[in-house]
Structures are given as structure tokens and as C-alpha cells.
């Protein structure tokens, strides 16, 4: 999601499966039940630690992939999928725990489902989904910031209500950016026919 340390020159995408970034993405997916349990069982601090660790591995796998030439076709698909699943798990668990209203989460998940369906249709035709844009990364960062801040608001007694209000505003802004990023992807697909990597 957050890629730094990218090498200069054209990006080389390999067919490799066994890479460190792919392993980190897989581990993120396998850790999702732990996040769910922590939120639903009203353990906000534990949930915060887990989300922070998982988000950190997302940053690390992007860095390693580019720094050590481990960008792969599988990673191009697995990394954003693990991001989306993390957001979905945290959001739905918050609804179950009574932290968020269902409509706020539905707004995020509907967009993800639409993008996922289009991406799968493109892959079925042999096309590669477009690369994640800066706006898309910023929107994902906003969501991954707003949700943990809501957990913090649940965990603290002083200032919790104010932090919750600020976090909900941040969530609304990030959701709007999320949809704008989807429109960017749609334009790229229409112009390029889905030939760009993503």
C-alpha cells in the first residue's frame, strides 16, 4: 500500500510466488481472525496493536518488493486484497461491537465489492487490473487511520467523545476519497483497456 524506496527506472514484475512480500501479505490475511476476536470481545488496545502490526507489514512488503526486486504478479493482486480484507474485517467487527453504524461501513464495503468484481472480470479476460494510485493509497491510509482512532476513542475515558467525532469526520473524508480513487481506476481501465499493472 505505502511504497517507499522504489528504485528508479521501469518496474520489473516477475512470476515468482515465494517472495518475502507475498509471505507478509499472506500472514496478514491469516491474522484477520485475531483482529476480529479482539474487537468483538471488547479488547480495543489489543485490536489496536494488531492493526498497527498488520499495517506495518503492509508498508514493509511494499518497501521490500521494490528495494530487492521482488515485485510479482501475485503480489500485485495479493497486497491490495489483504488491505481490503483488513478494512472489511475491522469495519464489520466494529458494527458487531456497536462502535460503528452499519451504513458507514456499507459505504466502504460496497465500493470494495464493486472494484473487486471489476478486477476479477478483467483478470478472467486475461487483463491486469490498473496500479493503485496515489489517491487510492491516501484513501486507504485514511481508512486505516480512522478505524484505529475509533478504537482508541472506545478505550479511553477522557476525550473519547471528541476523538470519536474527529475520527468519524476523517472516516467520511477517506470514504469520499475512496470513491474518487475508484473513478480514477475506471478512467484508466476505459483508456488503457486494463492493460496496466495493478
C-alpha positions as YAML, in Angstrom:
chain: A
units: angstrom
residues:
- id: 1
  name: UNK
  ca: [0.00, 0.00, 0.00]
- id: 2
  name: UNK
  ca: [2.61, 2.56, 1.08]
- id: 3
  name: UNK
  ca: [5.61, 2.08, -1.16]
- id: 4
  name: UNK
  ca: [8.83, 3.88, -0.41]
- id: 5
  name: UNK
  ca: [12.36, 3.24, -1.52]
- id: 6
  name: UNK
  ca: [11.22, 2.45, -5.03]
- id: 7
  name: UNK
  ca: [14.02, 2.01, -7.49]
- id: 8
  name: UNK
  ca: [14.50, 4.33, -10.39]
- id: 9
  name: UNK
  ca: [13.68, 3.05, -13.84]
- id: 10
  name: UNK
  ca: [10.90, 0.77, -15.04]
- id: 11
  name: UNK
  ca: [9.38, -1.64, -12.55]
- id: 12
  name: UNK
  ca: [10.10, -5.30, -13.25]
- id: 13
  name: UNK
  ca: [7.20, -7.62, -12.41]
- id: 14
  name: UNK
  ca: [8.06, -11.30, -12.08]
- id: 15
  name: UNK
  ca: [6.02, -14.53, -11.97]
- id: 16
  name: UNK
  ca: [7.60, -15.52, -8.64]
- id: 17
  name: UNK
  ca: [5.31, -16.78, -5.89]
- id: 18
  name: UNK
  ca: [7.68, -17.43, -2.98]
- id: 19
  name: UNK
  ca: [8.78, -13.92, -2.05]
- id: 20
  name: UNK
  ca: [9.04, -12.10, 1.28]
- id: 21
  name: UNK
  ca: [6.34, -9.52, 0.31]
- id: 22
  name: UNK
  ca: [3.92, -12.28, -0.70]
- id: 23
  name: UNK
  ca: [4.58, -14.10, 2.58]
- id: 24
  name: UNK
  ca: [3.85, -10.91, 4.55]
- id: 25
  name: UNK
  ca: [0.60, -10.38, 2.65]
- id: 26
  name: UNK
  ca: [-0.42, -13.98, 3.35]
- id: 27
  name: UNK
  ca: [0.41, -13.63, 7.04]
- id: 28
  name: UNK
  ca: [-1.77, -10.50, 7.17]
- id: 29
  name: UNK
  ca: [-4.69, -12.48, 5.80]
- id: 30
  name: UNK
  ca: [-4.13, -15.33, 8.27]
- id: 31
  name: UNK
  ca: [-4.08, -12.88, 11.20]
- id: 32
  name: UNK
  ca: [-7.51, -11.40, 10.42]
- id: 33
  name: UNK
  ca: [-9.44, -13.69, 12.83]
- id: 34
  name: UNK
  ca: [-7.30, -12.36, 15.70]
- id: 35
  name: UNK
  ca: [-8.31, -8.79, 14.84]
- id: 36
  name: UNK
  ca: [-11.98, -9.79, 14.66]
- id: 37
  name: UNK
  ca: [-11.92, -11.51, 18.05]
- id: 38
  name: UNK
  ca: [-10.13, -8.60, 19.73]
- id: 39
  name: UNK
  ca: [-12.69, -6.06, 18.52]
- id: 40
  name: UNK
  ca: [-15.82, -8.14, 19.11]
- id: 41
  name: UNK
  ca: [-14.61, -9.20, 22.58]
- id: 42
  name: UNK
  ca: [-14.17, -5.52, 23.52]
- id: 43
  name: UNK
  ca: [-10.37, -5.52, 23.71]
- id: 44
  name: UNK
  ca: [-9.64, -2.24, 21.91]
- id: 45
  name: UNK
  ca: [-5.98, -1.97, 22.94]
- id: 46
  name: UNK
  ca: [-5.21, -5.48, 21.72]
- id: 47
  name: UNK
  ca: [-7.05, -4.74, 18.49]
- id: 48
  name: UNK
  ca: [-5.04, -1.53, 18.09]
- id: 49
  name: UNK
  ca: [-1.74, -3.37, 18.46]
- id: 50
  name: UNK
  ca: [-2.78, -5.99, 15.92]
- id: 51
  name: UNK
  ca: [-3.96, -3.41, 13.38]
- id: 52
  name: UNK
  ca: [-0.74, -1.42, 13.84]
- id: 53
  name: UNK
  ca: [1.42, -4.51, 13.29]
- id: 54
  name: UNK
  ca: [-0.55, -5.58, 10.21]
- id: 55
  name: UNK
  ca: [-0.45, -2.08, 8.74]
- id: 56
  name: UNK
  ca: [3.30, -2.00, 9.36]
- id: 57
  name: UNK
  ca: [3.83, -5.25, 7.46]
- id: 58
  name: UNK
  ca: [1.89, -3.70, 4.58]
- id: 59
  name: UNK
  ca: [4.40, -0.85, 4.44]
- id: 60
  name: UNK
  ca: [7.32, -3.27, 4.78]
- id: 61
  name: UNK
  ca: [6.23, -5.58, 1.96]
- id: 62
  name: UNK
  ca: [5.96, -2.64, -0.45]
- id: 63
  name: UNK
  ca: [9.44, -1.47, 0.50]
- id: 64
  name: UNK
  ca: [11.00, -4.94, 0.23]
- id: 65
  name: UNK
  ca: [9.29, -5.66, -3.09]
- id: 66
  name: UNK
  ca: [10.83, -2.61, -4.75]
- id: 67
  name: UNK
  ca: [14.10, -2.40, -2.90]
- id: 68
  name: UNK
  ca: [15.01, -6.04, -3.54]
- id: 69
  name: UNK
  ca: [13.33, -6.60, -6.92]
- id: 70
  name: UNK
  ca: [10.60, -8.85, -5.53]
- id: 71
  name: UNK
  ca: [7.63, -7.22, -7.26]
- id: 72
  name: UNK
  ca: [5.46, -10.06, -8.57]
- id: 73
  name: UNK
  ca: [2.18, -10.55, -10.38]
- id: 74
  name: UNK
  ca: [0.81, -12.42, -7.37]
- id: 75
  name: UNK
  ca: [1.92, -9.62, -5.06]
- id: 76
  name: UNK
  ca: [0.20, -7.04, -7.25]
- id: 77
  name: UNK
  ca: [-3.07, -8.85, -6.51]
- id: 78
  name: UNK
  ca: [-2.42, -10.24, -3.01]
- id: 79
  name: UNK
  ca: [-1.29, -6.96, -1.42]
- id: 80
  name: UNK
  ca: [-4.41, -4.89, -2.23]
- id: 81
  name: UNK
  ca: [-6.62, -7.87, -1.39]
- id: 82
  name: UNK
  ca: [-5.07, -8.11, 2.08]
- id: 83
  name: UNK
  ca: [-5.62, -4.34, 2.52]
- id: 84
  name: UNK
  ca: [-9.28, -4.65, 1.56]
- id: 85
  name: UNK
  ca: [-9.83, -7.68, 3.79]
- id: 86
  name: UNK
  ca: [-8.25, -5.91, 6.76]
- id: 87
  name: UNK
  ca: [-10.51, -2.90, 6.27]
- id: 88
  name: UNK
  ca: [-13.57, -5.14, 5.89]
- id: 89
  name: UNK
  ca: [-12.78, -7.24, 8.97]
- id: 90
  name: UNK
  ca: [-12.15, -4.18, 11.17]
- id: 91
  name: UNK
  ca: [-15.23, -2.36, 9.87]
- id: 92
  name: UNK
  ca: [-17.66, -5.28, 10.20]
- id: 93
  name: UNK
  ca: [-16.31, -6.19, 13.63]
- id: 94
  name: UNK
  ca: [-16.92, -2.59, 14.71]
- id: 95
  name: UNK
  ca: [-20.53, -2.85, 13.58]
- id: 96
  name: UNK
  ca: [-20.95, -6.11, 15.51]
- id: 97
  name: UNK
  ca: [-19.37, -4.47, 18.57]
- id: 98
  name: UNK
  ca: [-21.67, -1.46, 18.29]
- id: 99
  name: UNK
  ca: [-18.86, 1.00, 17.61]
- id: 100
  name: UNK
  ca: [-19.98, 2.00, 14.11]
- id: 101
  name: UNK
  ca: [-23.40, 2.23, 12.39]
- id: 102
  name: UNK
  ca: [-23.89, -0.30, 9.60]
- id: 103
  name: UNK
  ca: [-24.43, 2.37, 6.91]
- id: 104
  name: UNK
  ca: [-20.97, 3.90, 7.48]
- id: 105
  name: UNK
  ca: [-19.37, 0.51, 6.91]
- id: 106
  name: UNK
  ca: [-21.65, -0.36, 3.98]
- id: 107
  name: UNK
  ca: [-20.45, 2.74, 2.13]
- id: 108
  name: UNK
  ca: [-16.88, 1.42, 2.26]
- id: 109
  name: UNK
  ca: [-17.66, -2.22, 1.57]
- id: 110
  name: UNK
  ca: [-19.93, -1.57, -1.42]
- id: 111
  name: UNK
  ca: [-17.08, 0.25, -3.15]
- id: 112
  name: UNK
  ca: [-14.69, -2.62, -2.41]
- id: 113
  name: UNK
  ca: [-17.12, -5.20, -3.77]
- id: 114
  name: UNK
  ca: [-17.62, -3.24, -6.99]
- id: 115
  name: UNK
  ca: [-13.89, -2.79, -7.54]
- id: 116
  name: UNK
  ca: [-13.24, -6.47, -6.73]
- id: 117
  name: UNK
  ca: [-15.88, -7.65, -9.21]
- id: 118
  name: UNK
  ca: [-14.47, -5.46, -11.98]
- id: 119
  name: UNK
  ca: [-10.94, -6.62, -11.17]
- id: 120
  name: UNK
  ca: [-11.94, -10.29, -11.29]
- id: 121
  name: UNK
  ca: [-13.74, -9.76, -14.61]
- id: 122
  name: UNK
  ca: [-10.60, -8.14, -16.04]
- id: 123
  name: UNK
  ca: [-8.40, -10.98, -14.82]
- id: 124
  name: UNK
  ca: [-10.81, -13.53, -16.28]
- id: 125
  name: UNK
  ca: [-10.27, -11.85, -19.67]
- id: 126
  name: UNK
  ca: [-6.50, -12.00, -19.21]
- id: 127
  name: UNK
  ca: [-6.10, -8.32, -18.37]
- id: 128
  name: UNK
  ca: [-4.17, -6.97, -15.38]
- id: 129
  name: UNK
  ca: [-6.04, -4.51, -13.11]
- id: 130
  name: UNK
  ca: [-4.59, -0.97, -13.01]
- id: 131
  name: UNK
  ca: [-1.96, 0.02, -10.47]
- id: 132
  name: UNK
  ca: [-3.01, 1.60, -7.18]
- id: 133
  name: UNK
  ca: [-3.00, 5.40, -7.50]
- id: 134
  name: UNK
  ca: [-1.71, 7.96, -5.01]
- id: 135
  name: UNK
  ca: [-5.31, 8.92, -4.25]
- id: 136
  name: UNK
  ca: [-6.16, 5.28, -3.64]
- id: 137
  name: UNK
  ca: [-3.22, 4.90, -1.26]
- id: 138
  name: UNK
  ca: [-4.19, 8.10, 0.55]
- id: 139
  name: UNK
  ca: [-7.80, 6.93, 0.90]
- id: 140
  name: UNK
  ca: [-6.72, 3.54, 2.24]
- id: 141
  name: UNK
  ca: [-4.36, 5.28, 4.68]
- id: 142
  name: UNK
  ca: [-7.24, 7.49, 5.81]
- id: 143
  name: UNK
  ca: [-9.46, 4.48, 6.47]
- id: 144
  name: UNK
  ca: [-6.68, 2.60, 8.24]
- id: 145
  name: UNK
  ca: [-6.18, 5.67, 10.42]
- id: 146
  name: UNK
  ca: [-9.84, 6.43, 11.15]
- id: 147
  name: UNK
  ca: [-10.75, 2.91, 12.26]
- id: 148
  name: UNK
  ca: [-7.92, 2.59, 14.83]
- id: 149
  name: UNK
  ca: [-8.70, 6.07, 16.14]
- id: 150
  name: UNK
  ca: [-12.25, 4.92, 16.76]
- id: 151
  name: UNK
  ca: [-10.83, 2.03, 18.75]
- id: 152
  name: UNK
  ca: [-8.77, 4.49, 20.79]
- id: 153
  name: UNK
  ca: [-11.92, 6.54, 21.41]
- id: 154
  name: UNK
  ca: [-13.60, 3.42, 22.77]
- id: 155
  name: UNK
  ca: [-10.64, 2.62, 25.02]
- id: 156
  name: UNK
  ca: [-10.13, 5.99, 26.72]
- id: 157
  name: UNK
  ca: [-12.38, 7.74, 29.21]
- id: 158
  name: UNK
  ca: [-11.15, 11.33, 28.84]
- id: 159
  name: UNK
  ca: [-11.66, 12.91, 25.43]
- id: 160
  name: UNK
  ca: [-13.17, 9.79, 23.91]
- id: 161
  name: UNK
  ca: [-16.27, 11.56, 22.59]
- id: 162
  name: UNK
  ca: [-14.22, 14.31, 20.91]
- id: 163
  name: UNK
  ca: [-11.82, 11.80, 19.35]
- id: 164
  name: UNK
  ca: [-14.76, 9.75, 18.10]
- id: 165
  name: UNK
  ca: [-16.24, 12.82, 16.40]
- id: 166
  name: UNK
  ca: [-12.92, 13.70, 14.74]
- id: 167
  name: UNK
  ca: [-12.43, 10.07, 13.67]
- id: 168
  name: UNK
  ca: [-15.90, 9.91, 12.09]
- id: 169
  name: UNK
  ca: [-15.15, 13.07, 10.11]
- id: 170
  name: UNK
  ca: [-11.88, 11.53, 8.97]
- id: 171
  name: UNK
  ca: [-13.72, 8.36, 8.01]
- id: 172
  name: UNK
  ca: [-16.21, 10.35, 5.92]
- id: 173
  name: UNK
  ca: [-13.42, 12.21, 4.10]
- id: 174
  name: UNK
  ca: [-11.47, 8.99, 3.46]
- id: 175
  name: UNK
  ca: [-14.62, 7.29, 2.12]
- id: 176
  name: UNK
  ca: [-15.20, 10.10, -0.37]
- id: 177
  name: UNK
  ca: [-11.55, 9.82, -1.48]
- id: 178
  name: UNK
  ca: [-12.06, 6.05, -1.76]
- id: 179
  name: UNK
  ca: [-14.83, 6.54, -4.31]
- id: 180
  name: UNK
  ca: [-12.88, 9.20, -6.20]
- id: 181
  name: UNK
  ca: [-10.00, 6.73, -6.46]
- id: 182
  name: UNK
  ca: [-12.42, 4.15, -7.87]
- id: 183
  name: UNK
  ca: [-13.40, 6.67, -10.55]
- id: 184
  name: UNK
  ca: [-9.71, 7.12, -11.36]
- id: 185
  name: UNK
  ca: [-9.34, 3.38, -11.83]
- id: 186
  name: UNK
  ca: [-12.41, 3.32, -14.06]
- id: 187
  name: UNK
  ca: [-10.92, 6.01, -16.30]
- id: 188
  name: UNK
  ca: [-7.61, 4.12, -16.52]
- id: 189
  name: UNK
  ca: [-9.43, 0.92, -17.47]
- id: 190
  name: UNK
  ca: [-11.50, 2.72, -20.11]
- id: 191
  name: UNK
  ca: [-8.45, 4.41, -21.67]
- id: 192
  name: UNK
  ca: [-5.97, 1.54, -21.48]
- id: 193
  name: UNK
  ca: [-8.33, -1.38, -21.79]
- id: 194
  name: UNK
  ca: [-7.00, -2.71, -18.47]
- id: 195
  name: UNK
  ca: [-3.50, -3.35, -19.77]
- id: 196
  name: UNK
  ca: [-1.65, -1.59, -16.95]
- id: 197
  name: UNK
  ca: [-0.33, -3.49, -13.96]
- id: 198
  name: UNK
  ca: [-2.06, -3.34, -10.62]
...
